[in-house]
Amino acid sequence: MPHLRELPDRYPIVERDGSRGWRAVAKTTKCSDGFVRLQRFVDAAAVVRHGQVGNARAQLLRSATWCGSR
């Protein structure tokens, strides 16, 4: 996607020995911002399953189904 670019970032971690530190990662800018705008279309198509992953609410959407390849 041409509008995305890579950004450096850091996340706090706990090492196996219990020490705390930071892990450098590369991520892209705003990679999921557009999903919120698509929500009503996804819901209308009834192709998403809602569930729980740990303490987080989750949605599962098969990309092949969404693209019309059933």
Distance bins in CASP14 RR format, pairs under 12 A and 6 or more apart:
PFRMAT RR
TARGET T0000
AUTHOR 0000-0000-0000
RMODE 2
METHOD distances of the structure
MODEL  1
1 28 0 0 0 0 1 0 0 0 0 0 0
1 29 0 0 0 0 1 0 0 0 0 0 0
1 30 0 0 0 0 1 0 0 0 0 0 0
1 31 1 0 0 1 0 0 0 0 0 0 0
1 32 0 0 0 0 0 1 0 0 0 0 0
1 33 0 0 0 0 0 1 0 0 0 0 0
1 34 0 0 0 0 0 1 0 0 0 0 0
2 28 0 0 0 0 0 1 0 0 0 0 0
2 29 0 0 0 0 0 1 0 0 0 0 0
3 28 0 0 0 0 1 0 0 0 0 0 0
3 29 1 0 0 1 0 0 0 0 0 0 0
3 30 1 0 0 1 0 0 0 0 0 0 0
3 31 0 0 0 0 1 0 0 0 0 0 0
3 33 0 0 0 0 1 0 0 0 0 0 0
3 34 0 0 0 0 0 1 0 0 0 0 0
4 26 0 0 0 0 0 1 0 0 0 0 0
4 27 0 0 0 0 1 0 0 0 0 0 0
4 28 1 0 1 0 0 0 0 0 0 0 0
4 29 1 0 1 0 0 0 0 0 0 0 0
4 30 1 0 0 1 0 0 0 0 0 0 0
4 31 1 0 0 1 0 0 0 0 0 0 0
4 32 0 0 0 0 0 1 0 0 0 0 0
4 33 0 0 0 0 0 1 0 0 0 0 0
4 34 0 0 0 0 0 1 0 0 0 0 0
5 26 0 0 0 0 0 1 0 0 0 0 0
5 27 0 0 0 0 0 1 0 0 0 0 0
5 28 1 0 0 1 0 0 0 0 0 0 0
5 29 1 0 1 0 0 0 0 0 0 0 0
5 30 0 0 0 0 1 0 0 0 0 0 0
5 31 0 0 0 0 0 1 0 0 0 0 0
6 25 0 0 0 0 0 1 0 0 0 0 0
6 26 1 0 1 0 0 0 0 0 0 0 0
6 27 1 0 0 1 0 0 0 0 0 0 0
6 28 1 0 1 0 0 0 0 0 0 0 0
6 29 0 0 0 0 1 0 0 0 0 0 0
6 31 0 0 0 0 0 1 0 0 0 0 0
7 24 0 0 0 0 0 1 0 0 0 0 0
7 25 0 0 0 0 1 0 0 0 0 0 0
7 26 1 0 0 1 0 0 0 0 0 0 0
7 27 1 0 1 0 0 0 0 0 0 0 0
7 28 1 0 0 1 0 0 0 0 0 0 0
7 29 1 0 1 0 0 0 0 0 0 0 0
7 30 0 0 0 0 1 0 0 0 0 0 0
7 31 0 0 0 0 0 1 0 0 0 0 0
8 22 0 0 0 0 0 1 0 0 0 0 0
8 23 0 0 0 0 0 1 0 0 0 0 0
8 24 1 0 0 1 0 0 0 0 0 0 0
8 25 1 0 0 1 0 0 0 0 0 0 0
8 26 1 0 0 1 0 0 0 0 0 0 0
8 27 0 0 0 0 1 0 0 0 0 0 0
8 28 0 0 0 0 0 1 0 0 0 0 0
8 29 0 0 0 0 0 1 0 0 0 0 0
9 22 0 0 0 0 1 0 0 0 0 0 0
9 23 0 0 0 0 1 0 0 0 0 0 0
9 24 1 0 0 1 0 0 0 0 0 0 0
9 25 1 0 1 0 0 0 0 0 0 0 0
9 26 1 0 0 1 0 0 0 0 0 0 0
9 27 1 0 1 0 0 0 0 0 0 0 0
9 28 0 0 0 0 0 1 0 0 0 0 0
9 29 0 0 0 0 0 1 0 0 0 0 0
10 21 0 0 0 0 1 0 0 0 0 0 0
10 22 1 0 1 0 0 0 0 0 0 0 0
10 23 1 0 0 1 0 0 0 0 0 0 0
10 24 1 0 1 0 0 0 0 0 0 0 0
10 25 1 0 0 1 0 0 0 0 0 0 0
10 26 0 0 0 0 0 1 0 0 0 0 0
10 27 0 0 0 0 0 1 0 0 0 0 0
11 20 0 0 0 0 0 1 0 0 0 0 0
11 21 0 0 0 0 1 0 0 0 0 0 0
11 22 1 0 0 1 0 0 0 0 0 0 0
11 23 1 0 1 0 0 0 0 0 0 0 0
11 24 0 0 0 0 1 0 0 0 0 0 0
11 25 1 0 0 1 0 0 0 0 0 0 0
11 26 0 0 0 0 0 1 0 0 0 0 0
11 27 0 0 0 0 1 0 0 0 0 0 0
12 19 0 0 0 0 0 1 0 0 0 0 0
12 20 1 0 0 1 0 0 0 0 0 0 0
12 21 1 0 0 1 0 0 0 0 0 0 0
12 22 1 0 0 1 0 0 0 0 0 0 0
12 23 1 0 0 1 0 0 0 0 0 0 0
12 24 0 0 0 0 0 1 0 0 0 0 0
12 25 0 0 0 0 0 1 0 0 0 0 0
13 19 0 0 0 0 1 0 0 0 0 0 0
13 20 1 0 0 1 0 0 0 0 0 0 0
13 21 1 0 1 0 0 0 0 0 0 0 0
13 22 1 0 0 1 0 0 0 0 0 0 0
13 23 1 0 1 0 0 0 0 0 0 0 0
13 24 0 0 0 0 0 1 0 0 0 0 0
13 25 0 0 0 0 0 1 0 0 0 0 0
14 20 1 0 1 0 0 0 0 0 0 0 0
14 21 1 0 0 1 0 0 0 0 0 0 0
14 22 0 0 0 0 0 1 0 0 0 0 0
14 23 0 0 0 0 0 1 0 0 0 0 0
15 21 1 0 0 1 0 0 0 0 0 0 0
15 22 0 0 0 0 0 1 0 0 0 0 0
15 23 0 0 0 0 1 0 0 0 0 0 0
30 36 0 0 0 0 0 1 0 0 0 0 0
32 38 0 0 0 0 0 1 0 0 0 0 0
32 39 0 0 0 0 0 1 0 0 0 0 0
32 59 0 0 0 0 0 1 0 0 0 0 0
34 41 0 0 0 0 0 1 0 0 0 0 0
34 42 0 0 0 0 0 1 0 0 0 0 0
35 41 0 0 0 0 0 1 0 0 0 0 0
35 42 0 0 0 0 1 0 0 0 0 0 0
35 48 0 0 0 0 0 1 0 0 0 0 0
35 59 0 0 0 0 1 0 0 0 0 0 0
35 61 0 0 0 0 1 0 0 0 0 0 0
35 66 0 0 0 0 0 1 0 0 0 0 0
36 42 0 0 0 0 0 1 0 0 0 0 0
36 43 0 0 0 0 0 1 0 0 0 0 0
36 59 0 0 0 0 0 1 0 0 0 0 0
38 44 0 0 0 0 0 1 0 0 0 0 0
38 45 0 0 0 0 0 1 0 0 0 0 0
38 47 0 0 0 0 0 1 0 0 0 0 0
38 48 0 0 0 0 0 1 0 0 0 0 0
38 59 0 0 0 0 0 1 0 0 0 0 0
38 61 0 0 0 0 1 0 0 0 0 0 0
38 66 0 0 0 0 1 0 0 0 0 0 0
39 45 0 0 0 0 0 1 0 0 0 0 0
39 48 0 0 0 0 1 0 0 0 0 0 0
39 50 0 0 0 0 0 1 0 0 0 0 0
39 59 0 0 0 0 1 0 0 0 0 0 0
39 61 0 0 0 0 0 1 0 0 0 0 0
40 48 0 0 0 0 0 1 0 0 0 0 0
41 47 0 0 0 0 1 0 0 0 0 0 0
41 48 0 0 0 0 0 1 0 0 0 0 0
41 61 0 0 0 0 0 1 0 0 0 0 0
41 66 0 0 0 0 1 0 0 0 0 0 0
42 48 1 0 1 0 0 0 0 0 0 0 0
42 49 0 0 0 0 0 1 0 0 0 0 0
42 50 0 0 0 0 0 1 0 0 0 0 0
42 59 1 0 0 1 0 0 0 0 0 0 0
42 60 0 0 0 0 0 1 0 0 0 0 0
42 61 1 0 0 1 0 0 0 0 0 0 0
42 62 0 0 0 0 0 1 0 0 0 0 0
42 63 0 0 0 0 0 1 0 0 0 0 0
42 65 0 0 0 0 0 1 0 0 0 0 0
42 66 1 0 0 1 0 0 0 0 0 0 0
43 49 0 0 0 0 0 1 0 0 0 0 0
43 50 0 0 0 0 1 0 0 0 0 0 0
43 59 0 0 0 0 1 0 0 0 0 0 0
43 61 0 0 0 0 0 1 0 0 0 0 0
45 61 0 0 0 0 1 0 0 0 0 0 0
45 62 0 0 0 0 0 1 0 0 0 0 0
45 65 0 0 0 0 1 0 0 0 0 0 0
45 66 1 0 0 1 0 0 0 0 0 0 0
45 67 0 0 0 0 0 1 0 0 0 0 0
45 68 0 0 0 0 1 0 0 0 0 0 0
46 61 0 0 0 0 0 1 0 0 0 0 0
46 65 0 0 0 0 0 1 0 0 0 0 0
46 66 0 0 0 0 0 1 0 0 0 0 0
47 59 0 0 0 0 0 1 0 0 0 0 0
47 60 0 0 0 0 1 0 0 0 0 0 0
47 61 1 0 0 1 0 0 0 0 0 0 0
47 62 1 0 0 1 0 0 0 0 0 0 0
47 63 0 0 0 0 0 1 0 0 0 0 0
47 64 0 0 0 0 0 1 0 0 0 0 0
47 65 1 0 1 0 0 0 0 0 0 0 0
47 66 1 0 1 0 0 0 0 0 0 0 0
47 67 0 0 0 0 0 1 0 0 0 0 0
47 68 0 0 0 0 1 0 0 0 0 0 0
47 70 0 0 0 0 1 0 0 0 0 0 0
48 57 0 0 0 0 0 1 0 0 0 0 0
48 58 0 0 0 0 0 1 0 0 0 0 0
48 59 1 0 1 0 0 0 0 0 0 0 0
48 60 1 0 0 1 0 0 0 0 0 0 0
48 61 1 0 1 0 0 0 0 0 0 0 0
48 62 0 0 0 0 1 0 0 0 0 0 0
48 63 0 0 0 0 0 1 0 0 0 0 0
48 65 0 0 0 0 1 0 0 0 0 0 0
48 66 0 0 0 0 1 0 0 0 0 0 0
49 57 0 0 0 0 0 1 0 0 0 0 0
49 58 0 0 0 0 1 0 0 0 0 0 0
49 59 1 0 0 1 0 0 0 0 0 0 0
49 60 1 0 1 0 0 0 0 0 0 0 0
49 61 1 0 0 1 0 0 0 0 0 0 0
49 62 0 0 0 0 1 0 0 0 0 0 0
49 65 0 0 0 0 0 1 0 0 0 0 0
50 56 0 0 0 0 0 1 0 0 0 0 0
50 57 1 0 0 1 0 0 0 0 0 0 0
50 58 1 0 0 1 0 0 0 0 0 0 0
50 59 1 0 1 0 0 0 0 0 0 0 0
50 60 0 0 0 0 1 0 0 0 0 0 0
50 61 0 0 0 0 0 1 0 0 0 0 0
51 57 1 0 0 1 0 0 0 0 0 0 0
51 58 1 0 1 0 0 0 0 0 0 0 0
51 59 1 0 0 1 0 0 0 0 0 0 0
51 60 1 0 0 1 0 0 0 0 0 0 0
51 61 0 0 0 0 0 1 0 0 0 0 0
52 58 1 0 0 1 0 0 0 0 0 0 0
52 59 0 0 0 0 0 1 0 0 0 0 0
52 60 0 0 0 0 0 1 0 0 0 0 0
53 59 0 0 0 0 1 0 0 0 0 0 0
53 60 0 0 0 0 1 0 0 0 0 0 0
59 66 0 0 0 0 0 1 0 0 0 0 0
60 66 0 0 0 0 0 1 0 0 0 0 0
61 67 0 0 0 0 0 1 0 0 0 0 0
62 68 0 0 0 0 1 0 0 0 0 0 0
62 69 0 0 0 0 1 0 0 0 0 0 0
62 70 0 0 0 0 1 0 0 0 0 0 0
63 69 0 0 0 0 1 0 0 0 0 0 0
63 70 0 0 0 0 0 1 0 0 0 0 0
64 70 1 0 0 1 0 0 0 0 0 0 0
END
